[in-house]
Amino acid sequence: MDTDGKRILVTGATGYIGGRLVTKLVADGHTVRVVVRSPQKLKDVPWASDVEIVQGDLQHADTMREVSRDVDTLYYLVHSMGSGKDFDQREAEIARTVAEAATGAGIRRIVYLGGLHPEGVELSTHMRSRTEVGRVLLESGTPTIAYQAGVVIGSGSASFEMIRHLSDVLPVMPAPRWVLNTIEPIAVRDVIHYLVGALDLPEDLNRTFDIGSREVLTYADMMNEYAAAAGLPHRKILALPVLTPRLAGHWVNLVTPIPRAMAMPLIESLQHDAVTSEHDIDRYVPLPEGGLTGYRRAVDLALGKMRGGEVETSWAGASVVDTEADPLPSDPQWAGHTVFTDVQTYSSTASPANLWNVVEGIGGENGWYSWPVGWAARGWMDKIAGGVGLRRGRRDPDRLLTGEALDFWRVEELVRGERLRLRAEMKVPGRAWLEMRVEPEGSGSSYYQRAVFFPHGLSGRLYWFAVLPFHGFIFAAMARNIARTAEARADAVGAPAA
């Protein structure tokens, strides 16, 4: 394919599909520009130094006109999974702003990834929004390819994680009737194949294309195929007429790591059959080498990536809806807020490197080094409130990246070997951070830990004082156990502690 020398703008580069697409575009030798609200989130991605990163908001017309200059192709991979009044109108308005900038700048092609859906049925708010965004782009005056895909299967995808956790946890599963709807999944590698293939489509082509694996299953089939791949017994699935999308959303929120705000649109998209109605893309983009990836093969690949710690991007990389994302001020005491802090320090005989390895490995399967029952209870409280809970875990067991999710935290700042700052994404009446620092001290090291909380109103203050008695031993034990774990690991391998 003749795709050399293309200048490409990617929106949604911090998302699940966008991050993987950029990796492929860079590997293919293209000149890539990404626009993100927080460039800090891309600081640690492998391709950060190979692309132009521009800070900006897609809602700002001036920003979009600037970043659209000298661009051949624009990938529109933004869908916020948001909620609230006028959500769909906001999404459509952002699409218009981007489309107008693209048309004004003379961009030759827009490529969009939307959702697969039947015609002539009442769609959910989120599916209507995605369809409307596609319509806005198709009518923009810039030739647009609007792909329509169903359930995307890959390591770290929200759809795969929902299937995985439901199947892992529940041998007998009460489920809504939509588990018997027919679905045509698609492997994430094939989604990327089609997105890249759009670079070579005829310049005047302006239309939708359905894409899928050509393998039609029910959602129940998909869960049992996953169970077989994971070595689990056959799952008995009871299709019940009483589970509404809202009830099912609460159920998925409690049983899986997917928060309610994301579970609801995923579930709503399953209310109807999602099967390709045409395969016209075959006339323009050849099938991947070896053919399209079947569902079982996609599951096997996803499980292999997870076991090998090779999850490239994850659904959890997207920021949580309605979570404030302002960074911690450099000096909270002078930030104009009421601020509560808990500070712990500990001197350790472990070397700074050994101590840092424990700090960077915190969370997920490694836990939080103090009162596991208490941390688990806090995670369940957050789940019941519709939050993310502790079960998001971590992408890699040993290595963190700036911007990624870590249980119910987000990595806000990472200076490897020195400092880790986490921003809370659990539901609390305020804003919270947890900082950890490692410094050399004599022949060993010093560990510094600070919890910071900016309360919202009276409820925030009452919350802090309610949990204050627990902080006294949770955070103190956490600091002590992190240091002692580093010392024990050094002793276990026969290495000097310092």
C-alpha positions as CSV (number, residue, x, y, z in Angstrom):
1,M,0.0,0.0,0.0
2,D,1.2,3.5,-0.8
3,T,0.9,5.2,2.5
4,D,4.4,6.7,2.8
5,G,4.8,10.3,3.8
6,K,1.3,10.9,5.2
7,R,0.8,13.6,7.8
8,I,-1.8,12.4,10.3
9,L,-3.7,14.0,13.2
10,V,-5.1,11.6,15.8
11,T,-7.7,12.6,18.4
12,G,-8.3,10.3,21.3
13,A,-4.7,9.1,21.4
14,T,-5.0,8.5,25.2
15,G,-7.8,6.0,24.6
16,Y,-7.8,2.3,24.0
17,I,-8.0,2.3,20.2
18,G,-6.1,5.6,19.7
19,G,-3.0,4.5,21.6
20,R,-2.7,1.4,19.6
21,L,-3.4,3.2,16.3
22,V,-0.6,5.7,17.0
23,T,1.8,2.8,17.7
24,K,1.0,1.3,14.3
25,L,1.2,4.6,12.4
26,V,4.6,5.5,13.9
27,A,5.9,2.0,13.1
28,D,4.7,2.5,9.5
29,G,6.8,5.7,9.2
30,H,4.0,8.3,9.2
31,T,4.3,11.8,10.6
32,V,1.9,11.8,13.5
33,R,0.4,14.7,15.6
34,V,-1.8,14.1,18.6
35,V,-4.0,16.6,20.4
36,V,-4.7,16.0,24.1
37,R,-5.9,18.0,27.0
38,S,-3.2,16.7,29.3
39,P,0.2,15.9,27.5
40,Q,1.5,14.6,30.9
41,K,-0.7,11.5,30.3
42,L,1.5,10.6,27.3
43,K,4.9,11.2,29.0
44,D,5.7,7.5,29.4
45,V,4.1,5.9,26.3
46,P,6.8,4.3,24.0
47,W,6.0,6.6,21.1
48,A,5.9,9.9,22.9
49,S,9.2,11.1,21.4
50,D,8.2,10.0,17.9
51,V,5.1,12.2,17.5
52,E,4.2,15.8,17.9
53,I,2.1,16.3,21.1
54,V,-0.1,19.4,21.2
55,Q,-2.1,20.4,24.3
56,G,-5.6,21.5,23.4
57,D,-9.3,20.9,23.8
58,L,-11.4,19.6,20.8
59,Q,-14.1,22.0,21.8
60,H,-11.9,25.1,21.0
61,A,-12.2,26.1,17.4
62,D,-8.9,28.0,17.4
63,T,-7.0,25.1,18.7
64,M,-8.5,22.7,16.2
65,R,-7.8,25.1,13.3
66,E,-4.2,25.3,14.4
67,V,-3.5,21.6,14.9
68,S,-5.3,20.8,11.5
69,R,-2.8,22.7,9.4
70,D,-0.6,20.6,7.0
71,V,-2.5,17.4,7.8
72,D,-3.6,14.8,5.2
73,T,-5.8,12.6,7.4
74,L,-7.6,13.1,10.7
75,Y,-8.6,10.2,12.9
76,Y,-11.6,11.0,15.1
77,L,-11.5,8.4,17.9
78,V,-13.2,10.4,20.7
79,H,-16.3,9.2,22.6
80,S,-16.4,10.2,26.2
81,M,-18.9,7.6,27.6
82,G,-20.3,10.6,29.4
83,S,-23.7,11.2,30.8
84,G,-26.0,14.0,32.0
85,K,-28.3,16.4,30.3
86,D,-27.5,17.3,26.7
87,F,-24.7,14.8,26.5
88,D,-25.4,13.9,22.9
89,Q,-25.7,17.5,21.9
90,R,-22.3,18.2,23.4
91,E,-20.8,15.3,21.5
92,A,-22.2,16.5,18.2
93,E,-21.0,20.0,18.8
94,I,-17.5,18.8,19.4
95,A,-17.7,16.8,16.2
96,R,-18.8,20.0,14.3
97,T,-16.0,22.0,15.7
98,V,-13.4,19.4,14.6
99,A,-15.1,18.9,11.2
100,E,-15.2,22.6,10.4
101,A,-11.5,23.0,11.3
102,A,-10.6,20.0,9.1
103,T,-12.6,21.3,6.2
104,G,-11.1,24.8,6.6
105,A,-7.6,23.4,6.7
106,G,-8.1,21.3,3.6
107,I,-7.7,17.9,5.3
108,R,-8.3,15.3,2.7
109,R,-9.8,12.6,4.8
110,I,-11.5,12.0,8.2
111,V,-11.6,8.5,9.6
112,Y,-14.1,7.8,12.4
113,L,-14.9,4.7,14.4
114,G,-18.5,4.3,15.5
115,G,-20.8,1.6,16.6
116,L,-22.5,-1.2,14.7
117,H,-26.3,-1.1,15.0
118,P,-29.5,-2.2,13.2
119,E,-31.7,0.2,11.2
120,G,-35.2,1.2,12.2
121,V,-34.9,0.6,16.0
122,E,-34.8,3.0,18.9
123,L,-31.2,3.4,19.8
124,S,-29.7,4.2,23.3
125,T,-28.5,7.7,24.0
126,H,-24.9,6.7,23.6
127,M,-25.5,4.8,20.3
128,R,-27.6,7.7,19.0
129,S,-24.7,10.0,19.9
130,R,-22.1,7.9,18.1
131,T,-24.4,7.7,15.0
132,E,-25.0,11.5,15.0
133,V,-21.3,12.2,15.3
134,G,-20.8,10.0,12.2
135,R,-23.5,11.9,10.4
136,V,-21.9,15.3,11.3
137,L,-18.5,14.1,9.9
138,L,-20.0,12.6,6.8
139,E,-21.8,15.9,6.0
140,S,-18.8,18.1,6.8
141,G,-17.6,18.5,3.3
142,T,-14.4,16.5,4.0
143,P,-14.5,13.0,2.7
144,T,-15.1,10.7,5.7
145,I,-14.9,7.0,6.3
146,A,-17.2,6.1,9.2
147,Y,-16.5,2.5,10.3
148,Q,-19.2,0.8,12.4
149,A,-17.9,-2.0,14.7
150,G,-19.5,-4.1,17.3
151,V,-17.9,-5.6,20.4
152,V,-14.1,-5.1,20.3
153,I,-12.1,-8.0,21.7
154,G,-8.6,-7.4,22.9
155,S,-6.4,-7.3,26.0
156,G,-7.6,-4.3,28.0
157,S,-10.8,-3.6,26.1
158,A,-13.8,-2.7,28.2
159,S,-16.0,-5.2,26.3
160,F,-13.5,-8.1,26.8
161,E,-13.0,-7.2,30.5
162,M,-16.8,-7.3,31.1
163,I,-17.0,-10.7,29.4
164,R,-13.9,-12.0,31.3
165,H,-15.0,-10.9,34.8
166,L,-18.6,-12.0,34.4
167,S,-17.5,-15.4,33.2
168,D,-14.7,-15.8,35.8
169,V,-16.9,-14.9,38.8
170,L,-20.3,-16.4,38.0
171,P,-20.7,-20.2,37.2
172,V,-24.5,-19.6,37.1
173,M,-25.4,-16.2,35.7
174,P,-28.8,-14.5,35.8
175,A,-28.7,-12.2,32.8
176,P,-31.0,-10.0,30.8
177,R,-32.6,-11.3,27.6
178,W,-30.1,-9.4,25.5
179,V,-27.6,-12.2,26.2
180,L,-29.4,-14.1,23.5
181,N,-29.1,-11.3,20.9
182,T,-26.7,-11.9,18.0
183,I,-23.4,-10.1,18.0
184,E,-20.5,-9.9,15.5
185,P,-17.4,-9.2,17.5
186,I,-14.1,-8.0,16.0
187,A,-10.6,-8.3,17.3
188,V,-8.8,-5.1,18.1
189,R,-6.0,-6.0,15.7
190,D,-8.5,-6.1,12.8
191,V,-10.0,-2.7,13.9
192,I,-6.5,-1.3,13.6
193,H,-6.0,-3.0,10.2
194,Y,-9.1,-1.3,8.8
195,L,-8.3,2.1,10.4
196,V,-4.8,2.1,8.8
197,G,-6.3,0.8,5.5
198,A,-8.4,3.9,5.3
199,L,-5.3,5.8,4.4
200,D,-5.4,4.3,0.9
201,L,-9.1,4.6,0.1
202,P,-10.2,6.7,-2.9
203,E,-10.0,10.4,-1.9
204,D,-13.7,11.1,-2.8
205,L,-15.1,8.2,-0.9
206,N,-17.6,9.4,1.8
207,R,-19.6,6.7,3.5
208,T,-20.0,4.2,6.3
209,F,-18.6,0.7,6.3
210,D,-19.6,-2.1,8.6
211,I,-16.6,-4.1,9.9
212,G,-16.7,-7.4,11.9
213,S,-15.2,-10.9,12.2
214,R,-17.9,-12.5,10.0
215,E,-18.6,-14.8,13.0
216,V,-22.0,-14.3,14.6
217,L,-22.5,-15.3,18.2
218,T,-24.8,-14.5,21.1
219,Y,-23.4,-12.8,24.1
220,A,-24.0,-16.0,26.0
221,D,-21.9,-17.9,23.4
222,M,-19.2,-15.3,23.9
223,M,-19.1,-15.8,27.6
224,N,-18.9,-19.6,27.3
225,E,-16.2,-19.4,24.6
226,Y,-14.2,-17.3,26.9
227,A,-14.8,-19.8,29.8
228,A,-13.5,-22.6,27.5
229,A,-10.4,-20.6,26.6
230,A,-9.7,-19.8,30.2
231,G,-10.1,-23.4,31.3
232,L,-13.3,-22.8,33.2
233,P,-16.4,-25.1,33.3
234,H,-19.4,-24.3,31.0
235,R,-21.3,-21.3,32.4
236,K,-25.1,-21.7,32.8
237,I,-26.7,-18.5,31.8
238,L,-30.3,-17.8,32.7
239,A,-32.0,-15.2,30.5
240,L,-34.5,-13.3,32.6
241,P,-37.0,-10.6,31.5
242,V,-36.7,-8.6,34.6
243,L,-33.2,-7.1,34.4
244,T,-33.5,-3.7,32.8
245,P,-30.4,-2.0,31.4
246,R,-30.2,0.1,34.6
247,L,-30.3,-2.9,36.9
248,A,-27.9,-4.8,34.6
249,G,-25.6,-1.8,34.8
250,H,-25.6,-1.9,38.6
251,W,-25.0,-5.6,38.5
252,V,-22.0,-5.3,36.1
253,N,-20.6,-2.5,38.2
254,L,-20.6,-4.7,41.3
255,V,-19.3,-7.9,39.7
256,T,-16.7,-6.5,37.3
257,P,-14.1,-3.6,37.4
258,I,-16.1,-1.6,34.9
259,P,-17.6,1.4,36.7
260,R,-21.4,2.1,36.3
261,A,-20.8,5.2,34.2
262,M,-19.0,3.0,31.6
263,A,-21.1,-0.2,32.1
264,M,-24.4,1.5,31.2
265,P,-23.5,2.5,27.6
266,L,-21.8,-0.8,27.0
267,I,-25.0,-2.6,28.1
268,E,-27.3,-0.3,26.3
269,S,-25.4,-1.0,23.1
270,L,-26.3,-4.7,23.5
271,Q,-30.0,-4.2,23.5
272,H,-30.2,-5.0,19.8
273,D,-28.5,-7.4,17.4
274,A,-25.2,-6.0,16.2
275,V,-24.3,-7.8,13.0
276,T,-22.7,-6.4,9.8
277,S,-25.3,-5.8,7.0
278,E,-22.7,-5.3,4.2
279,H,-19.1,-6.3,3.5
280,D,-18.4,-3.5,1.0
281,I,-15.1,-2.8,2.7
282,D,-13.7,-5.9,1.0
283,R,-13.6,-4.0,-2.3
284,Y,-11.2,-1.4,-0.9
285,V,-9.2,-2.9,2.0
286,P,-7.8,-6.4,1.6
287,L,-8.3,-8.8,4.5
288,P,-5.5,-9.0,7.1
289,E,-2.8,-11.5,6.3
290,G,-4.1,-14.9,7.4
291,G,-7.7,-13.6,7.4
292,L,-10.0,-12.0,9.9
293,T,-9.5,-13.1,13.6
294,G,-12.2,-15.3,14.9
295,Y,-13.6,-14.8,18.4
296,R,-11.8,-17.7,20.1
297,R,-8.5,-16.7,18.5
298,A,-9.1,-13.1,19.7
299,V,-9.7,-14.3,23.2
300,D,-6.6,-16.5,23.2
301,L,-4.5,-13.6,22.0
302,A,-6.0,-11.3,24.7
303,L,-5.3,-13.8,27.5
304,G,-1.8,-14.4,26.2
305,K,-1.1,-10.7,26.3
306,M,-2.4,-10.4,29.8
307,R,-0.4,-13.4,31.1
308,G,2.7,-12.0,29.6
309,G,2.2,-8.5,31.0
310,E,2.0,-7.1,27.4
311,V,-1.3,-5.1,27.6
312,E,-0.6,-2.2,25.3
313,T,-3.6,0.0,26.2
314,S,-6.6,-0.5,28.5
315,W,-10.1,0.8,28.9
316,A,-9.0,2.1,32.3
317,G,-6.7,4.6,30.6
318,A,-9.7,6.8,30.0
319,S,-10.4,9.2,32.8
320,V,-13.4,8.5,34.9
321,V,-16.5,10.5,34.0
322,D,-17.3,13.4,36.4
323,T,-13.9,13.0,38.2
324,E,-12.1,16.3,38.7
325,A,-8.7,16.0,37.1
326,D,-6.9,19.2,38.2
327,P,-3.4,18.3,39.4
328,L,-2.3,18.7,43.0
329,P,-1.0,22.2,43.6
330,S,2.7,22.3,44.4
331,D,1.9,23.6,47.9
332,P,-1.6,22.6,49.0
333,Q,-1.4,24.8,52.1
334,W,-1.2,27.9,49.8
335,A,-3.7,26.7,47.2
336,G,-6.7,28.6,48.6
337,H,-8.4,25.4,49.8
338,T,-9.1,23.9,53.2
339,V,-6.6,21.0,53.2
340,F,-6.2,18.0,55.4
341,T,-3.0,15.9,55.3
342,D,-1.5,12.8,56.7
343,V,2.3,12.5,56.6
344,Q,4.3,9.4,57.3
345,T,8.1,9.0,57.1
346,Y,10.2,5.9,57.6
347,S,14.0,5.3,57.5
348,S,14.9,2.0,55.8
349,T,18.1,-0.1,55.5
350,A,17.0,-1.0,51.9
351,S,18.6,0.7,49.0
352,P,16.7,3.5,47.2
353,A,16.4,1.2,44.2
354,N,14.9,-1.7,46.2
355,L,12.5,0.6,48.0
356,W,11.4,2.2,44.8
357,N,10.6,-1.2,43.3
358,V,8.1,-1.8,46.0
359,V,6.6,1.6,45.6
360,E,6.1,1.3,41.9
361,G,4.7,-2.2,42.3
362,I,2.0,-1.1,44.7
363,G,-1.7,-1.9,44.2
364,G,-3.3,-4.6,42.0
365,E,-2.4,-8.1,43.1
366,N,0.4,-6.7,45.3
367,G,-2.1,-4.8,47.5
368,W,-1.6,-1.7,49.6
369,Y,0.6,-3.1,52.4
370,S,-1.9,-2.4,55.3
371,W,-5.2,-3.8,56.5
372,P,-6.3,-5.6,53.3
373,V,-9.9,-5.9,54.6
374,G,-10.1,-2.2,55.1
375,W,-8.9,-1.4,51.6
376,A,-11.3,-4.1,50.2
377,A,-14.2,-2.6,52.1
378,R,-13.4,0.9,50.8
379,G,-13.4,-0.6,47.3
380,W,-16.8,-2.2,47.7
381,M,-18.2,1.0,49.2
382,D,-17.0,2.8,46.1
383,K,-18.5,0.1,43.8
384,I,-21.9,0.4,45.6
385,A,-21.8,4.1,45.0
386,G,-21.2,3.5,41.3
387,G,-17.5,4.2,41.4
388,V,-14.5,2.3,39.9
389,G,-13.6,0.3,43.0
390,L,-10.3,-1.5,43.6
391,R,-10.8,-4.2,40.9
392,R,-9.4,-2.1,38.0
393,G,-6.0,-3.3,39.2
394,R,-3.0,-2.3,37.2
395,R,-1.9,-2.8,33.6
396,D,1.5,-4.2,34.5
397,P,2.5,-5.9,37.8
398,D,5.8,-4.0,38.1
399,R,5.9,-0.9,36.0
400,L,3.6,2.1,36.0
401,L,3.0,4.8,33.4
402,T,1.9,8.4,33.9
403,G,-1.8,8.7,33.3
404,E,-2.8,5.1,33.8
405,A,-5.3,3.7,36.3
406,L,-4.2,2.0,39.5
407,D,-7.1,0.5,41.4
408,F,-9.2,3.5,42.4
409,W,-6.3,5.9,41.7
410,R,-4.8,7.6,38.6
411,V,-1.1,8.0,38.2
412,E,-0.8,11.8,38.1
413,E,3.0,12.1,38.3
414,L,5.8,9.6,38.0
415,V,9.5,10.4,38.4
416,R,10.9,6.9,38.3
417,G,13.1,6.0,41.2
418,E,12.1,9.2,43.1
419,R,8.4,10.1,43.3
420,L,4.9,8.7,42.6
421,R,1.7,10.8,43.0
422,L,-1.7,9.3,42.7
423,R,-5.0,11.1,42.2
424,A,-8.1,9.6,43.7
425,E,-10.9,8.5,41.4
426,M,-13.1,6.9,44.0
427,K,-16.2,8.7,44.9
428,V,-15.4,11.1,47.8
429,P,-16.8,14.5,48.8
430,G,-13.7,16.3,47.8
431,R,-10.4,15.7,46.0
432,A,-7.7,13.4,47.2
433,W,-4.1,12.5,46.4
434,L,-1.5,10.1,47.7
435,E,2.2,10.9,47.3
436,M,5.2,8.6,47.8
437,R,8.8,9.6,47.7
438,V,12.1,7.7,48.0
439,E,15.4,9.4,48.8
440,P,18.9,8.2,49.7
441,E,19.7,8.4,53.4
442,G,23.1,7.3,54.6
443,S,23.7,3.7,53.6
444,G,19.9,3.1,53.2
445,S,16.9,5.2,52.1
446,S,14.1,7.4,53.4
447,Y,10.5,6.9,52.6
448,Y,8.0,9.8,52.6
449,Q,4.3,9.4,52.2
450,R,1.6,12.1,52.2
451,A,-2.2,11.8,51.8
452,V,-3.8,15.1,50.8
453,F,-7.5,15.9,50.9
454,F,-9.4,19.0,49.7
455,P,-12.9,18.7,51.2
456,H,-16.1,19.9,49.4
457,G,-18.3,21.6,51.9
458,L,-19.5,20.2,55.2
459,S,-19.8,16.6,53.8
460,G,-16.1,16.6,52.9
461,R,-15.1,17.7,56.3
462,L,-17.3,15.1,58.0
463,Y,-15.9,12.5,55.7
464,W,-12.3,13.3,56.7
465,F,-13.0,13.2,60.4
466,A,-14.9,10.0,60.0
467,V,-12.0,8.2,58.4
468,L,-9.3,9.9,60.5
469,P,-9.2,7.2,63.2
470,F,-8.5,4.6,60.5
471,H,-5.8,6.7,58.9
472,G,-3.8,6.6,62.1
473,F,-2.9,3.0,61.6
474,I,-3.6,2.4,57.9
475,F,-1.1,4.9,56.6
476,A,1.4,4.4,59.3
477,A,1.4,0.6,58.7
478,M,1.5,1.2,55.0
479,A,4.7,3.2,55.2
480,R,6.3,0.7,57.6
481,N,5.3,-2.3,55.6
482,I,6.5,-0.9,52.3
483,A,10.0,-0.3,53.8
484,R,10.1,-3.7,55.5
485,T,9.0,-5.4,52.3
486,A,11.9,-3.8,50.4
487,E,14.3,-4.9,53.1
488,A,12.9,-8.5,53.1
489,R,13.2,-8.7,49.3
490,A,16.9,-7.7,49.4
491,D,17.6,-10.3,52.1
492,A,15.7,-13.0,50.2
493,V,17.9,-12.7,47.1
494,G,21.1,-12.5,49.2
495,A,21.8,-8.9,48.2
496,P,23.1,-6.3,50.5
497,A,20.2,-4.2,51.9
498,A,22.0,-1.0,51.0
